[in-house]
Amino acid sequence: MSRKKHRDEDSWVPIRESLDDFKPAHLAAHLRQYLASHISPETRHLDEQTRRTLFEGVDALLAEQAGAWYTKADARLGNESLGSYGFHHFFPNPGGPPDLRVESNIERILSALGVAHEWLCTLDTYFRSVALPPDEEDRAAVLSDAVRRVLELTAEATGGEEAWHHYALLSVGWLLESQGLRRTERVEQALSEALADFTHVAPSTEEARQAADTIALAAVKEDVSRRYPDEGVS
C-alpha cells in the first residue's frame, strides 16, 4: 500500500536526545535577564499587548535554550494540558493587584516546564524497558500492554481531559518509533480510529485495552508485511 510520512514521524529521537538539555537554573538565569530588562521593580501594570509581547519573547527564549523537546514534543509554554500553565498565568491579575514579581513568575514557568519534561522522561524510561519478542502473536500482546501503559502515563500527565487526546496520539506514535515500528498510513489510521471516541476524556481501563489491542495488531501486521513482503499478511 502507499505510505506517507506522518508529520511527527521519527520525532522521538531528537526529543529523547535533548531531554538532558533541560537545566532549570540555566533557564532561570536567562529568564531573569530577559524579564528584568523589561519589567522594572517600579512597574505596577502591564497592558495586554505588553504581556503578549513578553510572553512571546519568553517562548522564543525557551525554544532556543530549553532543548529540542520543548518544541518537538509540543510542550510549549501556554499549553495548559501539561503543567496547567496558560497565558493567563503569565504575570497574572487575579482580580486584584497583578503579580509582577519576576522571580515568582519564573518559578511558575519552570514548574510548568518541569511537568512536561518529567512526562517525557518517564516515557523515555518506559520505552527503554519495552522488549518486543520476535513471535508475531507475542509481539502484538507485549506491544498492546505497552500502548496501554503509555496511555495511562499520558492521562496522568494531562489529567485525562481536554487536549489529552492530542498527547495520546503523539506518545503512542513515539512508542512505536522507539520500537522501530513504522507509522504507515494504515497504522496511523488504526491509531486515530482506536482513540477517536476519547477526544475529551481518557478511556476506561477496558476501553484502553481494546484500543491498545487494535493499535498493536495494526502496527505488528504492518511490520511483518514490510519485513516479509512475499508471505503476505492475513
N, C-alpha and C positions, 0 to 999 in steps of 0.2 A: 504494500500500500504506500501511497505517497506520504512523505514525512515533512513536517515543517518545524523549524526551530522555535521553541517556546521562548518568550521574551525573558524569562527568568532562568532558562536552562543553563546549567554549568555555573550558576552564580554562587553556589555554596563554597567553592574553592577560595575565591578572594575573600568571602566573608570569614571563613574559618581561619585563613592565614592572617587576617587583620585583627582578630579578637584580642591579641596581646598588645595591640596599639592603644587600647583604651587605658589612659593614665589620668585618673581624676585630678590629681594635684597639678599636673601639667595643663590640663584643660582649665582648671580653676584660675591659674595664673594668666592664661590668655584671655579668659572671660573677664577677669578683674581689670586687666589692662584696657580691654575694649570698652567695657561698660563705664568704668571710672572716667574715661576720656570723654564720655558723652553725657554723664549724669553727675553733676557736682553735688556735694553734701547739702548745698542750699536749695536744691531742686525740690519743689513742693507739688509739681503737677507735670504730667506727661500727656499731651493730647494724643488722640487715637493714631494719627498719622506718624507721629514720632515713635510711639510704641511699636507700630507696624514696621517702621524702618529699622529700629533697633533689633526687633525680633528677627527680621530677615538677615541682618548683619550677624547675629549670633548663630543662626542656622548655617550661614556661609562659613563662619569660623569653625563650627563643629564639623562640617563636611570636609574641611581641609585638615583638621587636627585630630579628630576622634578616631579615624580609621575608616577603611572602606566599608566596613559593616554598617556604619551609620546610614549611608545612602543605599547600599546594595540590598540591605535587609529591610528597607522601607521603615526604618526606625527613627526617622527624623523628628526633631522636636516639634511639639504641637499635635502629635498623634496621641490622643487620649487613650487609645486601646492598650498601649504599652507605657506604663508609668503614670497614667492618669494625669497627664500634663497637656493642657491646651493653651491656646493663645491667651485666654482669659486669666491664666495663672502667671503670665509674664508681667511683672510689676503690677500686681492686681490692685483693684479698688473695690473691695467687697462691701460697698455701701457706706464706707467710712473713709478715713484718711488712707490714701494709697500707700502701699508698701514700696517705697523707692530705695530701700536699702540694697546696695549691690550684693553684699555677702549673703543675705537671706535668699535672694533670687538665684544666686549661683548655686546655693545648696539645693534648691528645688529643681533646678535644671539638671544637676549631676545625679540627684536621686532618681529622676525620671529616666535618664540615660542608663543608670545602673540596673534598673528593672529590665530594660530591653536587652542590655548586654548579658545579664545573668541568664535570661531565657535562651539566648543564642549559645552561651557556654554550656548550658545544661543540654541543649540539643546536640552540640558537638560531642560532649562526653557520651551521650547515649548512642549517637551514630557510630562512634568508635567501638562500642560494645556489641553491636549487632554483627552476627556472622551468619550469612545465608548458606545453607547446605546445598550441595550440588543436585540432589534429587528434586525434581520439579514440584512434587506434592509437598514435600517437607519445606522446600524453599518458600512456597506460597504461604504455608502455615506460619513460618517464622516471620515472614515479611508482614503478614496480617497483624500479628502481635505487635510488631514494631510500629506499624501505621497507627494502631490503636493507642499505643503509648505516646506517640508524638502528638496525636490529637488531644490526649489528656494534658500533656505538658503545655500545649498551646492554649487550651481552655483555661488552665490555671493562671497562665501569664497574662491573659487578656480579660479574665473574668467571665469568659464564655458568652459574652454578649456583644451586640453591635458588630464591630469590624473583626470579630474573632475569625469569621469565615475567610476573610482575605488572608490572614496569617496561617490559617489551617492549610489552605491551598499552597502557600509558599513553603511551609515547614514540611509537609508531606513530599512536595517536589524535591526539596533539599535532601530529604531522607533517601529518596530514590537515586538521586545523583550521587550521594555519598556511597551507595552500594553498587555503583557502576551500572545502574539500570537507566536506559534511555527513556526520555519522556517524549514518546512519539505522539502523534495526533490521537491515536486510539487510546493511549494511556491518559493523555490529558482529558479526553472526553469522559473516560471512566472516572477519573478523579473529580471532574466537575459535576457529573451526574450523581455520583455517590454522596456528595456533600450539598447537593442543590437544595435540599429541604432544610438546611441548617444555616441559613444566611444570617440570622439574627440571634440564634441561641445554639449552644453546643448540643450535640446529640446525647441521648441517654447511653448507658453502658451497652445495651443491646443494639441500639441504632448504630453506635460507633463500631461495634463488632461486625455488623452487616456491611457497613460502608468500607471498613478495612478489608474485609474478605473480597469485596468487589474490586477494590483498587489493587490489592496484592495479586489477585488472579490475573488481571489485565496486564500488569507490569511483568509478571513472570512469563506469561504466554508470549508477550511481545519479545522478551529477551530470548526465549527459546527459539522463536521463529527467526530471530536475527542471527543467532549462533548456528542454527541448523536449518537453513532455508529449504533444503531438499526433503526434509522429513515432514514438513507441514505441521500445522497446529490445529487440533480439533476445536 
